[in-house]
Structures are given as structure tokens and as C-alpha cells.
Amino acid sequence: MRRTHLFSFVMLATIFLALPGTSPAQVSVGVSIHVGPPVLPVYAQPICPGVGYIWTPGYWAYGADGYFWVPGTWVLAPRPGFLWTPGYWGFVGGAYVWRAGYWGPHVGFYGGVNYGFGYGGVGFVGGRWNGGVFAYNTAVTNVNTTVIHNTYVNKTVVVNNTTVNRVSYNGGEGGTTAQPTAAEKSAENEKHIEPTKAQTQHEHAASSNRSLLASENHGRPSVAATSKPGEFKGKGVESAKTENEKAGAKPHANTAAKNTGSPKSNAGNNHANKQNSAANQGHSGSASKGKKSPPPSEKPKPEHSHGGK
């Protein structure tokens, strides 16, 4: 029995380390999911609540009842000079595995997933540290410049797209094909800080909110983004939008970072929509090891928008 447990642990570790840019401490050990996460919902970014807050994009997490949406939110950086590297789902060894995000001096690899608002798949163009003060690029972030004066405008890092890939995972059928760049590999070896207490509490609150379950909201959460962690009601809450509603979004919400490394085709969107359908219809058995869910039969319509945009 002891040898069996040891063998299982070694196999899990081997799978996790096969993920691009992965270290054991940044992976959810023991989670083996055979249905990919839904596509990223479309939503507007709440206005930045104050100086020192950095945008952390929303993502699909997995719990006892299946995938649930963790709203994007503004978070105070744990220390000056640190930036947020978003987590991402990676497909390896026949399963989807979550690689947790972290804080560090530079942005590392996050699967080539285009989360929007400066996280276009590679790096972060929504702001930068100038000394000990964070400056915001208002070309891609929603900041009130009459209140926050540490801003600049760099429109060269964005491009308007009519078709943007909203796939939310790396690898596998339809996933992003990005691999870590030399700079991202270097960032991986730097000193990191785990998600802050506010971030972990934010995710926990989302896990206990049934309206955020993919099976309940069908990929369109009513709370898609918040101005501060854990605040799911009030003025600073943004809900997911439809294709028609996104046309009225603010200009910064309709841009995607250049040179993202994300697939240019819409094939990933189509497959991700199939995964979304499968996730909404059968969460109960999707986390069991050794059993792969049958491929969904529904043929999705092409998407022409982007989560977090």
C-alpha cells in the first residue's frame, strides 16, 4: 500500500513538472480534471479603486461542484516592484492541471492565455513601477486620472481585434500553443510571493457563491469583475456581457496586447466552447481519475470577443 501511494505521488509530480514553466509548489496537487474550463467571459474592467492596486484577471477555478468563476479584481501589491503573474490551466498527461499565480519582480509564463486588460498572453502592459510608485497605462486599464495621477498612455502595445481567442487553457485540443520565452523562464527562477490573503479570501468567497458556478451561469457570471477583493455587490461590480452588449464597452475594454503568443485562429475558441458545454452538463464525474469524459457533440458557434475585454 505504501509503495502504491509513493508511485502515485511520483506520477503526479511527473505530470505537473511536464507543464511549461511549472514548479511543484505552484500546482494544485491531487486535482485531475478531464473536462477543460469554459471560455473566458466578456466583461468590462471596474475602475481602479486607488493608488497601488494592480489588476488581477478573473479565472475559472475548480471545486466540489465543478468549475466556478473567480471574478477579476484590483489587488494591492504585496510590496513595491512586484507584479502579478496569473495562474492558468495546462493540459498534460490526459488531464487539466491548475498552475497557481504568484507575485514577483517580473511577469512569468501564464500559458499564453489572453486575459485582457494588459495580460495579452505574454507579459503585462497595463502598468509599470517607477521607483516605488506604480504607474498605470490608461490605454488598457480603467483609471480615473483626476484621482490617480501616476498614469501614462502607450497605445502601441494594443491592437483592436474583431476576433480574439477566449480559450482559457494551454495545451490539448484547442488550447493555446504558447511555450515560455527566455524572459519568462528567467522570471520563473526569481523570488516569488504567493497570492495575498485578500486574494485567497476572494477565491474562497467565489467558491461558496453558487451563482458563480459554470453549471449555474453557463459561462456568463453575474459577478465577472469587482473593484476590490470579496466585494460582490455594489457599484464596483461588473457582470459578464453578451456579444451585442460588448459594443458599448469603454475603448480600453476592446483592445488586446500585441505579440501575445496566443493562437491567431479561432479554432481554440470553438473547442473551448465545446468544453464549456461539457463542463456545464457534467461536473460531478469530471474530477475522477482515470475516467475521461466523452467529447461533447454540440457544435459551437465561433466567438468574436474576449474575456476581460
C-alpha positions as CSV (number, residue, x, y, z in Angstrom):
1,M,0.0,0.0,0.0
2,R,2.8,2.4,0.9
3,R,4.6,1.7,-2.4
4,T,1.3,2.3,-4.3
5,H,0.9,5.8,-2.7
6,L,4.6,6.6,-3.4
7,F,4.2,5.5,-7.0
8,S,1.0,7.7,-7.4
9,F,2.8,10.7,-6.0
10,V,5.7,10.3,-8.3
11,M,3.4,10.0,-11.3
12,L,1.5,13.2,-10.3
13,A,4.8,15.0,-9.8
14,T,6.0,13.9,-13.3
15,I,2.8,15.2,-14.9
16,F,2.9,18.5,-13.1
17,L,6.6,19.1,-14.0
18,A,5.7,18.5,-17.6
19,L,3.7,21.7,-17.6
20,P,5.6,24.6,-19.2
21,G,7.2,26.8,-16.6
22,T,5.9,24.8,-13.7
23,S,7.3,24.3,-10.2
24,P,5.8,21.8,-7.7
25,A,4.7,24.5,-5.2
26,Q,2.6,26.2,-7.8
27,V,0.4,23.3,-8.8
28,S,-2.8,22.1,-7.3
29,V,-1.7,18.6,-6.2
30,G,-4.2,15.8,-6.5
31,V,-6.6,17.5,-8.9
32,S,-7.1,15.6,-12.1
33,I,-9.8,17.0,-14.3
34,H,-10.7,15.6,-17.7
35,V,-13.1,18.4,-18.9
36,G,-11.4,21.7,-19.8
37,P,-12.5,25.0,-18.3
38,P,-15.1,27.2,-20.1
39,V,-14.1,30.0,-22.3
40,L,-13.3,33.4,-20.7
41,P,-16.4,35.6,-20.3
42,V,-16.6,39.1,-21.7
43,Y,-16.7,41.8,-19.2
44,A,-15.7,45.4,-18.5
45,Q,-13.0,46.3,-16.0
46,P,-14.1,48.2,-12.9
47,I,-12.4,51.5,-12.2
48,C,-9.2,51.3,-10.2
49,P,-10.0,52.0,-6.5
50,G,-6.8,53.7,-5.6
51,V,-3.0,54.1,-5.9
52,G,-1.0,50.9,-5.6
53,Y,-3.8,48.5,-6.8
54,I,-2.8,46.1,-9.6
55,W,-5.3,44.3,-11.8
56,T,-5.6,40.5,-11.4
57,P,-7.7,38.9,-14.1
58,G,-10.6,36.6,-13.4
59,Y,-10.3,32.8,-14.0
60,W,-12.1,29.5,-13.8
61,A,-11.3,27.6,-10.6
62,Y,-12.5,24.1,-9.7
63,G,-14.4,22.9,-6.6
64,A,-16.6,20.2,-5.4
65,D,-19.4,21.3,-7.7
66,G,-17.3,21.8,-10.8
67,Y,-15.8,24.9,-12.4
68,F,-16.6,28.3,-10.8
69,W,-15.7,31.8,-11.8
70,V,-13.3,33.8,-9.6
71,P,-14.0,37.5,-10.6
72,G,-11.2,39.7,-11.8
73,T,-10.3,42.3,-9.2
74,W,-7.9,45.1,-8.2
75,V,-5.4,44.0,-5.5
76,L,-2.8,45.9,-3.5
77,A,0.6,44.7,-4.5
78,P,2.3,42.9,-1.5
79,R,5.4,45.0,-2.0
80,P,6.7,47.8,-4.3
81,G,8.2,46.5,-7.5
82,F,6.2,43.2,-7.6
83,L,3.9,42.3,-10.5
84,W,1.2,39.6,-10.8
85,T,1.6,36.5,-12.9
86,P,-1.8,35.0,-13.5
87,G,-2.5,31.3,-13.0
88,Y,-3.5,29.1,-15.9
89,W,-4.8,25.6,-16.7
90,G,-2.5,23.3,-18.6
91,F,-3.3,20.1,-20.3
92,V,-0.8,17.3,-19.8
93,G,-1.0,13.5,-19.3
94,G,-4.6,13.4,-20.3
95,A,-5.8,15.9,-17.6
96,Y,-6.2,19.6,-17.0
97,V,-4.0,20.8,-14.1
98,W,-4.0,24.2,-12.5
99,R,-0.8,26.2,-12.1
100,A,-1.3,28.9,-9.4
101,G,-0.4,32.6,-10.0
102,Y,2.2,34.4,-8.0
103,W,3.8,37.9,-7.3
104,G,7.3,38.6,-8.4
105,P,9.7,41.3,-9.9
106,H,8.7,40.2,-13.4
107,V,5.7,38.6,-15.1
108,G,6.3,34.9,-15.9
109,F,4.6,32.4,-18.1
110,Y,0.8,32.1,-17.9
111,G,0.1,29.8,-20.7
112,G,-0.4,32.3,-23.5
113,V,-3.9,32.9,-22.3
114,N,-5.3,36.3,-23.3
115,Y,-6.9,37.5,-20.1
116,G,-7.2,41.1,-21.4
117,F,-6.5,44.4,-19.7
118,G,-2.8,44.2,-20.2
119,Y,-2.4,40.5,-19.9
120,G,-2.5,39.6,-23.6
121,G,-0.7,36.2,-23.3
122,V,2.8,37.4,-22.8
123,G,3.9,39.8,-20.1
124,F,1.9,42.7,-18.8
125,V,1.4,46.1,-20.4
126,G,-1.2,47.6,-18.1
127,G,1.3,49.5,-16.0
128,R,4.9,49.6,-14.6
129,W,6.8,50.5,-11.5
130,N,8.6,53.9,-11.4
131,G,10.7,53.7,-8.4
132,G,8.4,52.7,-5.6
133,V,5.2,54.1,-7.3
134,F,3.1,52.1,-9.7
135,A,2.1,54.0,-12.9
136,Y,-1.0,52.9,-15.0
137,N,-1.2,52.7,-18.7
138,T,-4.7,54.1,-19.3
139,A,-4.7,52.7,-22.9
140,V,-5.6,49.3,-21.4
141,T,-6.7,50.0,-17.8
142,N,-9.7,51.8,-16.3
143,V,-8.2,54.5,-14.1
144,N,-9.7,57.9,-13.0
145,T,-6.9,60.3,-13.9
146,T,-8.4,63.1,-11.9
147,V,-7.9,61.0,-8.7
148,I,-4.8,58.9,-9.7
149,H,-2.1,61.0,-11.3
150,N,0.6,58.2,-11.8
151,T,-0.5,57.4,-15.4
152,Y,0.7,57.3,-18.9
153,V,-0.6,56.4,-22.3
154,N,1.0,53.8,-24.5
155,K,-1.3,52.8,-27.4
156,T,1.5,51.0,-29.3
157,V,1.1,47.9,-27.1
158,V,-2.5,47.3,-28.1
159,V,-4.4,46.3,-31.2
160,N,-8.1,46.3,-32.0
161,N,-9.2,42.8,-33.0
162,T,-12.6,41.7,-34.3
163,T,-11.8,38.1,-33.5
164,V,-10.0,37.3,-30.2
165,N,-9.3,33.9,-28.8
166,R,-11.0,33.4,-25.5
167,V,-9.7,29.9,-24.7
168,S,-8.7,29.6,-21.1
169,Y,-6.1,26.8,-21.0
170,N,-2.8,25.8,-22.5
171,G,-2.2,22.6,-24.5
172,G,-4.6,19.9,-25.5
173,E,-7.1,20.1,-28.3
174,G,-8.0,23.8,-29.0
175,G,-5.7,25.1,-26.2
176,T,-3.1,27.8,-26.6
177,T,0.2,26.5,-28.0
178,A,2.4,29.0,-26.3
179,Q,5.7,28.0,-24.7
180,P,7.8,30.0,-22.1
181,T,10.1,32.6,-23.6
182,A,13.6,33.1,-22.3
183,A,12.5,36.1,-20.2
184,E,9.6,34.1,-18.7
185,K,11.9,31.2,-17.8
186,S,14.2,33.7,-16.1
187,A,11.2,35.2,-14.2
188,E,10.3,31.7,-13.0
189,N,13.6,31.5,-11.1
190,E,13.1,34.8,-9.2
191,K,11.8,35.2,-5.7
192,H,8.1,34.8,-5.6
193,I,5.3,35.6,-3.2
194,E,2.1,33.6,-3.0
195,P,-1.3,35.2,-3.5
196,T,-2.2,37.6,-0.8
197,K,-4.6,36.9,2.0
198,A,-7.2,39.1,0.2
199,Q,-6.8,37.0,-2.9
200,T,-7.3,33.7,-1.2
201,Q,-10.3,35.0,0.7
202,H,-11.6,36.4,-2.6
203,E,-11.4,32.9,-4.2
204,H,-13.0,31.2,-1.2
205,A,-15.9,33.7,-1.3
206,A,-16.4,32.9,-5.0
207,S,-16.3,29.1,-4.3
208,S,-19.3,29.5,-1.9
209,N,-21.4,31.6,-4.3
210,R,-23.5,29.2,-6.4
211,S,-24.3,31.9,-9.0
212,L,-20.6,31.7,-10.0
213,L,-20.7,28.0,-10.8
214,A,-20.4,27.4,-14.6
215,S,-23.3,24.9,-14.3
216,E,-25.5,27.8,-13.0
217,N,-24.3,30.7,-15.1
218,H,-23.4,28.8,-18.3
219,G,-20.3,30.8,-18.8
220,R,-21.8,34.2,-18.1
221,P,-21.3,35.0,-14.4
222,S,-23.3,37.9,-12.9
223,V,-20.2,38.9,-11.0
224,A,-17.5,38.9,-13.6
225,A,-15.2,41.5,-12.0
226,T,-15.1,43.6,-8.8
227,S,-13.3,46.8,-7.8
228,K,-11.9,45.1,-4.6
229,P,-11.4,41.5,-3.5
230,G,-14.5,39.9,-1.9
231,E,-16.9,42.7,-2.8
232,F,-19.5,41.0,-4.9
233,K,-22.2,43.6,-4.6
234,G,-22.4,47.4,-5.2
235,K,-21.2,50.0,-7.7
236,G,-17.9,48.3,-8.5
237,V,-19.3,45.0,-9.8
238,E,-19.3,44.2,-13.5
239,S,-21.4,41.3,-14.9
240,A,-20.5,39.3,-18.0
241,K,-21.6,40.8,-21.3
242,T,-23.1,39.4,-24.5
243,E,-21.7,40.0,-27.9
244,N,-24.1,42.8,-28.5
245,E,-23.5,44.4,-25.1
246,K,-19.7,44.5,-25.5
247,A,-20.1,47.0,-28.3
248,G,-20.9,49.7,-25.7
249,A,-17.9,48.9,-23.5
250,K,-15.2,51.5,-22.9
251,P,-12.4,51.7,-25.5
252,H,-9.8,50.1,-23.2
253,A,-12.0,47.0,-23.0
254,N,-11.9,46.3,-26.7
255,T,-8.1,46.0,-27.1
256,A,-5.7,43.1,-26.9
257,A,-2.0,43.2,-26.3
258,K,0.2,42.7,-29.3
259,N,2.7,39.8,-29.6
260,T,0.7,37.7,-27.2
261,G,1.9,34.3,-28.4
262,S,-1.8,33.2,-28.4
263,P,-3.2,31.4,-31.4
264,K,-4.4,33.7,-34.2
265,S,-7.0,31.3,-35.4
266,N,-10.5,30.9,-33.8
267,A,-10.1,27.1,-33.5
268,G,-9.3,27.4,-29.9
269,N,-12.5,29.3,-29.2
270,N,-14.6,26.7,-30.9
271,H,-13.1,23.8,-28.9
272,A,-13.3,25.8,-25.7
273,N,-17.0,26.3,-26.3
274,K,-17.4,22.6,-26.6
275,Q,-15.5,22.2,-23.3
276,N,-17.8,24.9,-21.8
277,S,-20.8,22.8,-22.8
278,A,-19.3,19.7,-21.3
279,A,-18.4,21.4,-18.1
280,N,-21.9,22.8,-17.7
281,Q,-23.6,19.4,-18.2
282,G,-21.5,17.1,-16.1
283,H,-19.3,18.4,-13.3
284,S,-19.9,15.5,-10.9
285,G,-17.7,13.0,-12.6
286,S,-15.1,15.3,-14.3
287,A,-12.6,15.2,-11.4
288,S,-12.4,11.5,-11.1
289,K,-9.1,10.0,-12.1
290,G,-8.7,7.6,-14.9
291,K,-12.1,8.4,-16.5
292,K,-12.2,10.6,-19.4
293,S,-15.4,12.4,-20.3
294,P,-16.8,11.7,-23.8
295,P,-16.3,14.5,-26.2
296,P,-19.3,16.9,-26.4
297,S,-21.4,16.6,-29.5
298,E,-22.6,20.1,-29.7
299,K,-21.0,22.2,-32.4
300,P,-20.5,25.7,-31.0
301,K,-20.7,28.9,-32.9
302,P,-17.5,30.9,-33.4
303,E,-16.8,33.5,-30.8
304,H,-15.7,37.0,-31.8
305,S,-14.8,38.6,-28.5
306,H,-12.5,38.2,-25.5
307,G,-12.8,37.6,-21.8
308,G,-11.8,40.6,-19.8
309,K,-12.1,42.9,-22.7
